[in-house]
Amino acid sequence: MSNEEEHEENKDAGPHPGSVPAAKSGAVEGVEAKPETVAAEPAPAQPVAKPEEPDLVRAAYEHPLPIRITHWLNAISLFVMVTSGLRIFRAFPSFGPKIPEKVLLDIPKSLTLGGWLGGALQWHFTFMWFFVASGAVYVAYQVISGHYRTMLFTPRDIPGVWPMARHYFFFGPKPPATGQYNPLQKLAYTSTIGFGVLSLLTGIVLYKPAQFSSLAFLFGGFHLARVWHFAAMCGFVAFIPGHLIMVLLHGWSNFYSMLSGWKREPEYQE
Amino acid sequence: MITRLEDKDLKRQSRRQLLKLAPVAALGVFAFPKVSDRLVAAGVRFSDWASGVMFRSQHPAQTFSNAEVVPFAKFPYNYYDVVDPQVDLEKWTLTVEGDVQHPGEYKLAQVQALPKISQNTLHVCVEGWDVIGSFGGARISDFLALVGANTGANFLEVECADDYYESIDMASALHPQSLLCYEMYGQPLDRGHGAPLRLQMPTKLGYKQAKYLNTIRVTNVLKPDKTGYWEDQGYSWFGGL
């Protein structure tokens, strides 16, 4: 808001003593202040309806800095964890017994990181810390700041899932935007937190089955933990293309918001 | 929360916020192999340190009933060059060196005279498979007591008949389930599984379970670049489960 506008607004409002807070007005009476001083006070009690200025842009600061940092750190970590994880899986591409070993899934080397099992493990054992740290900071920030309300999927969002899915996948009518994220987005983002927690817990079992034997028991032992760990990865791999396609479809301003925090002309009101 | 602001203000605010992400972009240097090699080497060292902190020295690894053990024929032979390094079992002795009161050559009978432990435990390979095996032997801790080892030392080094070599942290060596193993499935170790003596520690990965043992050394310092056959090529040194 420029000074010029402020000035005009105050002129319109005029020197209304009623608009000045009581304590202030008493003091004003005591010292017999100049009327200009009173007039310079903004009049919060009577906001003046202002016509929409054509040169003003609607914008929302959607992604606070901690969210942006953890988003990108997590994106990098996830990329490394999935690609190195696939290389680790190649060393024993099965969930069954060692003898006889069946190759369940032949993952192309080009999709993997690390070059060999030892190299892939180095990447995996390094980026697991970044993955967990960025995830933990993200969740902690969301909870403490209350920002999680924008993205947490709750039972209230259930009725909105199908209309949104119908719009995206079957060209149905577009439901009106009610908040920063639609119900389907909330479902997707909340799911990724579930995948993250699952991959962390099962990862702990695979890394230290003897030290965390109770956790290993909880997941049905080392074998099943490996299946669950793979399933969590599949969850992420299912999420990522959908996420990237949506980012592409929604254009630069939407993508730029995860870099700058600011979303220009958001679809939703309020 | 929608605000209305002038286009140039929005652009300035956006730029300022964008710049705050610069440190994240600086992480791009790790795309260079020379930098990333050092990063992941540090990452593995950190993970090994954390593994040592997490290690519960008295916490038993899971044991299994005889019904759950895989048949002997399905217990894989794993070796790095030869399955049988032609150990002369008649003349074989175990050399004990380093920070011990009674260094020298020890016979298999001396190991077998120690209390015998039999356990059905998980053998986990770094590749991701695992088998439940049946193992018998003497506790490493009992043997270290026999030779008068300084268990306050940091490491145990072993050398093998097939030029394989390994080193482990003392806490893992002293774990009650860590064995000098001379039996599998109630039979003397066969040559492929490491006759006459191997390590068997259910709190360690398979590549730590050195076979065909020749030498045990108690030491405070590991030779750099000679901490273990696979470790020297990039596997985690701690290798703990």
Interface residues (C-beta under 8 A of the other chain):
Chain A: E53 D55 L56 V57 R58 A59 A60 Y61 L65 R68 I69 W72 L73 I76 I88 F89 A91 F92 S94 P97 K98 I99 E101 L117 G118 G119 L121 Q122 W123 F125 T126 F127 M128 W129 L206 K208 P209 A210 Q211 S213 A216 F222 H223 R226 Y256 L259 S260 G261 W262 R264 P266 Y268 Q269 E270
Chain B: M1 I2 T3 R4 L5 E6 D7 L10 Q13 S14 R15 Q17 L18 K20 L21 V24 L27 L39 V40 A41 A42 G43 V44 F46 S47 S51 M54 F55 R56 H59 A61 Q62 V70 A73 K74 P76 L122 V124 C125 V126 E127 G128 W129 D130 V131 P202 T203 W230 Q233 G234 Y235 S236 G240 L241
